Every structure is written in structure tokens, then in C-alpha cells.
Amino acid sequence: MIGMMVAGLLATTPSFAANEKGSIEGNRYLNRKEYKDMKATMSRIEKDRERIAFHKSEFKKNKEAGLKIESHMSKKELRKAKADLKRDKKYLRIDKCDLHADQSVAIHEANSERNAVKKELRLAKKELRKDIRQENTADLKADVALVETLTLKEQQKKQQAEALKDEVYAFFIYLDDEIDEVV
């Protein structure tokens, strides 16, 4: 029975390690609003860089041609593009921090659930020891069953918390790589 529960847990636990591509594809965090915002921001960063390159070349062309008004306009557009780039990079940092904070809360919640089960298990073991000392055979069977159930539940919560930590850690490694490619 224990083996079946553990096998069921491992089958239902989301695993980033099962992702064979070695990339961010296939992760369940891809559908998060923050991640989608980050992808849109990374796209805008690339477009801002293209605009900067375009306006730089236009500025050089206009300056070499001696066109004062056109070169002034190109320089103004270049400053705007640089400001947009700076803004988009800041948004990217903010979205990443928000996503990281959300994941930290989720990990903390998983650990809290695990600690609650551990506390429940400690109380059940205490009750079992008390019944053994008092030789209370009527409650002994129920206490043993409760301790076994809570032990399995505690192991399951521990594995789920560790899997969540591993998945979040792996996700942020690939996310950092993806951000580094753009920024």
C-alpha cells in the first residue's frame, strides 16, 4: 500500500526533470501572467534595440547630409527609444521579482502544510505512547493506524514541497538564461 501511494505521488507530482528538451518549454509556469508579461517585455526590448539602431543610422545619415532638422528629429527619436528600452528593462526586473515572490509564497505555503502534518504526527505519536504506557489496548489500534496514515501524509507533503522547490529553481535557471539572451 505504501508503495502504491508513493508511486501515485511521484506520478502526479509535476516534474521539471521530465522535460527532455532542457529548456523552459513544457513547464507549468509558462501560463502564468507574470511570465507572459515578461515575454512581451522581452519582445519590446528587442524592438527597442532595433529602433535604437535604426535611429542611430538615420541620425548619422542626416548629419552627414547636413540636414539639421531631420538629424534633430532622429536624435529626438533616438532618445525616446533609449528611454523605452530603459523602461522595458525595469518592467522586466519588476515582473521577475513578482514571479519570484509568488513562487516563494507557494513554497512557504507548501512548507507550512508539511509542518502542520508534522505537528499532527507528533501529537498522534504522543497519544500512542500514552496509550502504550497505560496499556489501553482499545485505543492502541486506532492510534497506530493514525500514526501510519500521518507518516505517509508527511512523506507525501515533504516530497511535494521538495518537488516544488526543484521545479521553481529549475524554472528560474532557464528564465535567467532566457533573460540574459535578450538583455
N, C-alpha and C positions, 0 to 999 in steps of 0.2 A: 504494500500500500504506500509506504514511504517513497519507494522508487517511482511509483506511478505519479505521485504528487510532484516529485522533483522533476520528472520528465515533462509533465504538463506545464510546470512553471517555466522550464527552460524553453519549451516550445512557444509559450505565449509571451515571454519576455522579449521586448524589442531589442534587437541586437544590431549594433553598427558593424560588428565584426563580420556579419554575414554579407556585407556589401563587398562584392568581389572586385569592383572597379577601382577601389582605393580612392574614391573621390566623395564629394558631398552628395552625389546623386543617390536617390533611394532613401535618404534619411527622412524621418518623420517631421523634422523641424523645418523642412522646405516649405511647408504650408503655413508657417507662422507669419503673421502680419509684419513683424519686425524684419524677418528675413526677406520678405517680398519688398519691403521698403528699402532695405539695404541693396537689393539687386537693382531696383530702379535708380537709386542714388549712384551706384557704381556705373550704371549706363549713362547717367547725366555727367558724371566725372569724365568719362571717355569723350562725350560730345563736347564738353567744355574745353578739353585739351585740343580737340580738333579745331574748335572756334579760335582758340588762342593762336594755334599755328597758322590758321588762315589769316587772321587779322594782323599777325606779325608780318607775314609775307606781303599783304596788301599795304601795310604801313611802309615797308621798305620800298616797294614798287612806287608808291605815290611820292615818297620823299625823294627818291632818285629822279623821278619825272618832274620834280619841282612843283607838285600840286599841293599847295598849302592847306586848302580847305579839306580836300579828300584825305590827306595824311592826318589832319587833326581829327577827322571823323573816325578814321581807322584806329587812331590811338585811343579815342574815347571808347570805341567798341572793344578794344583790347583790354582796357581797364575793367570794363563790365564783365568780360569773360573771365578774367582773373578773379574778380570778386565772386562770381558764380562758382568758380572752382573751389575757392576757399570755403564758401558757404556749404557746398555739397560735401566736402571733406568733413566739415564739422557735423553735418547731419549724419554722415556715415558713422562717425565716432559715437554720436548720441544713440543711434539705433543699435549699435553693437553693445553699448553699455546697458541699454534697456533689455535687450535679449539676454545678456549675461545675468542681469539682476533677476529676470523672470526665472531663469534656469536655477539660479541659486535658491530662490524661494521654493521651487519644486523639489530640489534636493533636500532642503531643510524640512519640508513637509514630509518627505519620504522617511527621513531620519526620525522625525517626531512620531510617526506611526510606528516605526520599528521600536522606538523607546517605550511607547505605550504598551506594546505587546510584551516587551521585556519586563516591564513593571508588573503586568498582569501575570506573567510566568513566575516571577519571583513570589508574588502573593500566593499563587497556586502551589508552588513548592513548599512555601512556609506552612500552608494549610495541610499539605500531605505529610510533612514532618510532624506536625502537631497530632494528626490522626495516628501516625505510626507510634509516637510516644504514648498516646493514650490508649493504644490498641483498639481503636474504633474501626472495626472491620466493615461496618455498614457503609461508611463514607469513603473508605480506602479505595474501592474500585472506581468510584466516580472521580476521585482526586487524581488517580493515576491516569485515567482517560483524559482528563482536562489538561494535565501536565504534558502528555504526549501531543495532544492537539495544539497546545500553545507553543510547544517546542517546534513543531512543524511550521506553524504560522510565523514564528520568529525567524526561522531559517529562510522562509519564503520572502518575508519583508526585507531581510538582510540582503538576499540575492537581488531583489528588485531594486533596492537602493544602490547597490554596487553597479548593477547594470545601467541604471540611470546616470550615475556619475561617469561611468566609462563612455556611455553614448554622448553625453554632453561634452566631455573632454575631447573625444574624437571629432565631434562636430565643430568645436571651436578651433581645433588644429586645422581642419580643412577650410574653415571660414577665414582664418587668418591668412592661409595661403592664397585663397581667392581674393581677399582684400589687397594683399601685397602685390598681386599681379596687376591690379587696377591702379592702386595708389603708388 
